[in-house]
Amino acid sequence: MMPGSLKYSEEALGHLDKLSDFLVRQAGAQTALHVIDELLDSFDILSDMPYIGRTHPDPLLADRGYRVYVAGRYVGVYLVTDEGAWMAGVYHTKTDWLTRTSSD
């Protein structure tokens, strides 16, 4: 795996778009931009240290290689592949993210 390789699935990008839209409505565009930037910066560590996240708690997803990385109030669900880290989804920790990712 090459260092510096973190890619986002269409689903993960959709999650980030929904989060951004929500934050714009609730707190304004500047806050939304700040939160999304901080979140993406937090996930960047996966480029160089993809195994820093823990194994996914769902046994089925763990067997498929899924891992989770918690960044503040959000959790990223991702895979480590030969090409790098691949972010499958981004969820707020207060949502039932375990159930949501189990159906993927």
Rosetta constraint file for C-alpha pairs under 8 A:
AtomPair CA 1 CA 5 HARMONIC 7.95 0.50
AtomPair CA 1 CA 81 HARMONIC 7.30 0.50
AtomPair CA 1 CA 82 HARMONIC 4.99 0.50
AtomPair CA 1 CA 83 HARMONIC 5.22 0.50
AtomPair CA 1 CA 84 HARMONIC 5.27 0.50
AtomPair CA 2 CA 83 HARMONIC 6.61 0.50
AtomPair CA 2 CA 84 HARMONIC 6.30 0.50
AtomPair CA 3 CA 47 HARMONIC 5.70 0.50
AtomPair CA 3 CA 48 HARMONIC 5.02 0.50
AtomPair CA 3 CA 84 HARMONIC 7.35 0.50
AtomPair CA 4 CA 47 HARMONIC 4.39 0.50
AtomPair CA 4 CA 48 HARMONIC 5.73 0.50
AtomPair CA 4 CA 84 HARMONIC 7.80 0.50
AtomPair CA 5 CA 47 HARMONIC 4.99 0.50
AtomPair CA 5 CA 48 HARMONIC 7.73 0.50
AtomPair CA 5 CA 83 HARMONIC 7.01 0.50
AtomPair CA 5 CA 84 HARMONIC 4.92 0.50
AtomPair CA 5 CA 85 HARMONIC 6.27 0.50
AtomPair CA 6 CA 44 HARMONIC 7.12 0.50
AtomPair CA 6 CA 46 HARMONIC 6.80 0.50
AtomPair CA 6 CA 47 HARMONIC 5.18 0.50
AtomPair CA 6 CA 84 HARMONIC 5.95 0.50
AtomPair CA 6 CA 85 HARMONIC 4.79 0.50
AtomPair CA 6 CA 86 HARMONIC 5.86 0.50
AtomPair CA 6 CA 87 HARMONIC 7.31 0.50
AtomPair CA 7 CA 84 HARMONIC 7.68 0.50
AtomPair CA 7 CA 85 HARMONIC 6.37 0.50
AtomPair CA 7 CA 86 HARMONIC 4.91 0.50
AtomPair CA 7 CA 87 HARMONIC 6.13 0.50
AtomPair CA 8 CA 12 HARMONIC 5.86 0.50
AtomPair CA 8 CA 13 HARMONIC 6.29 0.50
AtomPair CA 8 CA 86 HARMONIC 5.75 0.50
AtomPair CA 8 CA 87 HARMONIC 4.69 0.50
AtomPair CA 8 CA 88 HARMONIC 6.54 0.50
AtomPair CA 9 CA 13 HARMONIC 6.27 0.50
AtomPair CA 9 CA 86 HARMONIC 6.95 0.50
AtomPair CA 9 CA 87 HARMONIC 5.95 0.50
AtomPair CA 9 CA 88 HARMONIC 5.35 0.50
AtomPair CA 9 CA 89 HARMONIC 7.32 0.50
AtomPair CA 10 CA 14 HARMONIC 6.11 0.50
AtomPair CA 11 CA 15 HARMONIC 6.24 0.50
AtomPair CA 11 CA 88 HARMONIC 6.59 0.50
AtomPair CA 11 CA 89 HARMONIC 6.07 0.50
AtomPair CA 12 CA 16 HARMONIC 6.33 0.50
AtomPair CA 12 CA 87 HARMONIC 6.43 0.50
AtomPair CA 12 CA 88 HARMONIC 5.45 0.50
AtomPair CA 12 CA 89 HARMONIC 4.08 0.50
AtomPair CA 12 CA 90 HARMONIC 5.56 0.50
AtomPair CA 13 CA 17 HARMONIC 6.19 0.50
AtomPair CA 13 CA 89 HARMONIC 7.83 0.50
AtomPair CA 14 CA 18 HARMONIC 6.19 0.50
AtomPair CA 15 CA 19 HARMONIC 6.14 0.50
AtomPair CA 15 CA 89 HARMONIC 6.80 0.50
AtomPair CA 15 CA 90 HARMONIC 5.89 0.50
AtomPair CA 15 CA 91 HARMONIC 7.22 0.50
AtomPair CA 16 CA 20 HARMONIC 6.06 0.50
AtomPair CA 16 CA 36 HARMONIC 7.45 0.50
AtomPair CA 16 CA 90 HARMONIC 6.89 0.50
AtomPair CA 17 CA 21 HARMONIC 6.17 0.50
AtomPair CA 18 CA 22 HARMONIC 6.14 0.50
AtomPair CA 19 CA 23 HARMONIC 6.14 0.50
AtomPair CA 20 CA 24 HARMONIC 6.12 0.50
AtomPair CA 20 CA 32 HARMONIC 5.49 0.50
AtomPair CA 20 CA 33 HARMONIC 7.38 0.50
AtomPair CA 20 CA 36 HARMONIC 6.85 0.50
AtomPair CA 21 CA 25 HARMONIC 6.37 0.50
AtomPair CA 21 CA 32 HARMONIC 7.79 0.50
AtomPair CA 22 CA 26 HARMONIC 6.15 0.50
AtomPair CA 23 CA 27 HARMONIC 5.46 0.50
AtomPair CA 23 CA 28 HARMONIC 6.47 0.50
AtomPair CA 23 CA 29 HARMONIC 7.32 0.50
AtomPair CA 23 CA 31 HARMONIC 7.04 0.50
AtomPair CA 23 CA 32 HARMONIC 4.93 0.50
AtomPair CA 24 CA 28 HARMONIC 4.23 0.50
AtomPair CA 24 CA 29 HARMONIC 4.69 0.50
AtomPair CA 24 CA 30 HARMONIC 7.82 0.50
AtomPair CA 24 CA 31 HARMONIC 7.23 0.50
AtomPair CA 24 CA 32 HARMONIC 5.43 0.50
AtomPair CA 25 CA 29 HARMONIC 7.98 0.50
AtomPair CA 27 CA 31 HARMONIC 5.99 0.50
AtomPair CA 27 CA 32 HARMONIC 7.03 0.50
AtomPair CA 28 CA 32 HARMONIC 6.31 0.50
AtomPair CA 29 CA 33 HARMONIC 6.10 0.50
AtomPair CA 30 CA 34 HARMONIC 6.22 0.50
AtomPair CA 31 CA 35 HARMONIC 6.12 0.50
AtomPair CA 32 CA 36 HARMONIC 6.12 0.50
AtomPair CA 33 CA 37 HARMONIC 6.00 0.50
AtomPair CA 34 CA 38 HARMONIC 6.10 0.50
AtomPair CA 35 CA 39 HARMONIC 6.09 0.50
AtomPair CA 36 CA 40 HARMONIC 6.12 0.50
AtomPair CA 37 CA 41 HARMONIC 6.05 0.50
AtomPair CA 38 CA 42 HARMONIC 6.12 0.50
AtomPair CA 39 CA 43 HARMONIC 6.32 0.50
AtomPair CA 39 CA 71 HARMONIC 6.67 0.50
AtomPair CA 39 CA 74 HARMONIC 7.89 0.50
AtomPair CA 40 CA 44 HARMONIC 6.22 0.50
AtomPair CA 41 CA 45 HARMONIC 7.58 0.50
AtomPair CA 42 CA 71 HARMONIC 6.13 0.50
AtomPair CA 43 CA 47 HARMONIC 7.97 0.50
AtomPair CA 43 CA 69 HARMONIC 7.78 0.50
AtomPair CA 43 CA 71 HARMONIC 7.28 0.50
AtomPair CA 43 CA 76 HARMONIC 7.70 0.50
AtomPair CA 44 CA 48 HARMONIC 7.81 0.50
AtomPair CA 45 CA 49 HARMONIC 5.85 0.50
AtomPair CA 45 CA 50 HARMONIC 7.34 0.50
AtomPair CA 46 CA 50 HARMONIC 4.24 0.50
AtomPair CA 46 CA 51 HARMONIC 7.40 0.50
AtomPair CA 46 CA 52 HARMONIC 7.07 0.50
AtomPair CA 46 CA 85 HARMONIC 6.44 0.50
AtomPair CA 47 CA 84 HARMONIC 6.90 0.50
AtomPair CA 47 CA 85 HARMONIC 6.36 0.50
AtomPair CA 50 CA 80 HARMONIC 6.41 0.50
AtomPair CA 50 CA 84 HARMONIC 7.63 0.50
AtomPair CA 50 CA 85 HARMONIC 6.12 0.50
AtomPair CA 51 CA 80 HARMONIC 7.65 0.50
AtomPair CA 52 CA 69 HARMONIC 7.47 0.50
AtomPair CA 53 CA 67 HARMONIC 5.96 0.50
AtomPair CA 53 CA 68 HARMONIC 5.23 0.50
AtomPair CA 53 CA 69 HARMONIC 4.47 0.50
AtomPair CA 53 CA 70 HARMONIC 7.57 0.50
AtomPair CA 54 CA 67 HARMONIC 5.51 0.50
AtomPair CA 54 CA 68 HARMONIC 5.49 0.50
AtomPair CA 54 CA 69 HARMONIC 6.64 0.50
AtomPair CA 55 CA 62 HARMONIC 5.87 0.50
AtomPair CA 55 CA 65 HARMONIC 7.56 0.50
AtomPair CA 55 CA 66 HARMONIC 6.46 0.50
AtomPair CA 55 CA 67 HARMONIC 4.40 0.50
AtomPair CA 55 CA 68 HARMONIC 6.29 0.50
AtomPair CA 56 CA 61 HARMONIC 6.28 0.50
AtomPair CA 56 CA 62 HARMONIC 4.95 0.50
AtomPair CA 56 CA 65 HARMONIC 7.90 0.50
AtomPair CA 56 CA 66 HARMONIC 5.52 0.50
AtomPair CA 56 CA 67 HARMONIC 4.53 0.50
AtomPair CA 56 CA 68 HARMONIC 5.53 0.50
AtomPair CA 56 CA 77 HARMONIC 7.76 0.50
AtomPair CA 57 CA 61 HARMONIC 7.76 0.50
AtomPair CA 57 CA 62 HARMONIC 6.67 0.50
AtomPair CA 57 CA 98 HARMONIC 7.83 0.50
AtomPair CA 58 CA 62 HARMONIC 5.97 0.50
AtomPair CA 58 CA 98 HARMONIC 7.15 0.50
AtomPair CA 58 CA 102 HARMONIC 6.97 0.50
AtomPair CA 59 CA 63 HARMONIC 6.01 0.50
AtomPair CA 60 CA 64 HARMONIC 6.52 0.50
AtomPair CA 60 CA 102 HARMONIC 7.73 0.50
AtomPair CA 61 CA 65 HARMONIC 6.39 0.50
AtomPair CA 61 CA 66 HARMONIC 5.39 0.50
AtomPair CA 61 CA 102 HARMONIC 6.85 0.50
AtomPair CA 62 CA 66 HARMONIC 5.14 0.50
AtomPair CA 62 CA 67 HARMONIC 6.88 0.50
AtomPair CA 65 CA 79 HARMONIC 6.00 0.50
AtomPair CA 65 CA 80 HARMONIC 7.22 0.50
AtomPair CA 66 CA 77 HARMONIC 6.70 0.50
AtomPair CA 66 CA 78 HARMONIC 5.54 0.50
AtomPair CA 66 CA 79 HARMONIC 4.83 0.50
AtomPair CA 66 CA 80 HARMONIC 7.58 0.50
AtomPair CA 67 CA 77 HARMONIC 5.81 0.50
AtomPair CA 67 CA 78 HARMONIC 5.34 0.50
AtomPair CA 67 CA 79 HARMONIC 6.03 0.50
AtomPair CA 67 CA 80 HARMONIC 7.94 0.50
AtomPair CA 68 CA 75 HARMONIC 6.51 0.50
AtomPair CA 68 CA 76 HARMONIC 5.55 0.50
AtomPair CA 68 CA 77 HARMONIC 4.61 0.50
AtomPair CA 68 CA 78 HARMONIC 6.20 0.50
AtomPair CA 69 CA 75 HARMONIC 5.58 0.50
AtomPair CA 69 CA 76 HARMONIC 5.16 0.50
AtomPair CA 69 CA 77 HARMONIC 6.64 0.50
AtomPair CA 69 CA 78 HARMONIC 7.92 0.50
AtomPair CA 70 CA 74 HARMONIC 5.85 0.50
AtomPair CA 70 CA 75 HARMONIC 4.33 0.50
AtomPair CA 70 CA 76 HARMONIC 6.32 0.50
AtomPair CA 71 CA 75 HARMONIC 5.94 0.50
AtomPair CA 71 CA 76 HARMONIC 7.61 0.50
AtomPair CA 73 CA 92 HARMONIC 5.81 0.50
AtomPair CA 73 CA 93 HARMONIC 5.45 0.50
AtomPair CA 73 CA 94 HARMONIC 7.76 0.50
AtomPair CA 74 CA 90 HARMONIC 6.77 0.50
AtomPair CA 74 CA 91 HARMONIC 5.50 0.50
AtomPair CA 74 CA 92 HARMONIC 4.40 0.50
AtomPair CA 74 CA 93 HARMONIC 5.20 0.50
AtomPair CA 75 CA 90 HARMONIC 5.74 0.50
AtomPair CA 75 CA 91 HARMONIC 5.31 0.50
AtomPair CA 75 CA 92 HARMONIC 6.27 0.50
AtomPair CA 75 CA 93 HARMONIC 6.12 0.50
AtomPair CA 76 CA 87 HARMONIC 6.69 0.50
AtomPair CA 76 CA 88 HARMONIC 7.51 0.50
AtomPair CA 76 CA 89 HARMONIC 5.81 0.50
AtomPair CA 76 CA 90 HARMONIC 4.56 0.50
AtomPair CA 76 CA 91 HARMONIC 6.53 0.50
AtomPair CA 77 CA 87 HARMONIC 6.01 0.50
AtomPair CA 77 CA 88 HARMONIC 5.54 0.50
AtomPair CA 77 CA 89 HARMONIC 5.21 0.50
AtomPair CA 77 CA 90 HARMONIC 6.37 0.50
AtomPair CA 77 CA 101 HARMONIC 7.81 0.50
AtomPair CA 78 CA 85 HARMONIC 6.73 0.50
AtomPair CA 78 CA 86 HARMONIC 5.42 0.50
AtomPair CA 78 CA 87 HARMONIC 4.23 0.50
AtomPair CA 78 CA 88 HARMONIC 5.04 0.50
AtomPair CA 78 CA 89 HARMONIC 6.99 0.50
AtomPair CA 79 CA 85 HARMONIC 5.74 0.50
AtomPair CA 79 CA 86 HARMONIC 5.20 0.50
AtomPair CA 79 CA 87 HARMONIC 6.56 0.50
AtomPair CA 79 CA 88 HARMONIC 7.27 0.50
AtomPair CA 80 CA 84 HARMONIC 5.79 0.50
AtomPair CA 80 CA 85 HARMONIC 4.56 0.50
AtomPair CA 80 CA 86 HARMONIC 6.33 0.50
AtomPair CA 81 CA 85 HARMONIC 6.03 0.50
AtomPair CA 81 CA 86 HARMONIC 7.11 0.50
AtomPair CA 89 CA 101 HARMONIC 7.73 0.50
AtomPair CA 91 CA 95 HARMONIC 6.99 0.50
AtomPair CA 91 CA 97 HARMONIC 5.98 0.50
AtomPair CA 92 CA 97 HARMONIC 7.34 0.50
AtomPair CA 93 CA 97 HARMONIC 6.95 0.50
AtomPair CA 96 CA 100 HARMONIC 6.42 0.50
AtomPair CA 97 CA 101 HARMONIC 5.98 0.50
AtomPair CA 98 CA 102 HARMONIC 6.11 0.50
AtomPair CA 99 CA 103 HARMONIC 6.82 0.50
AtomPair CA 100 CA 104 HARMONIC 7.26 0.50
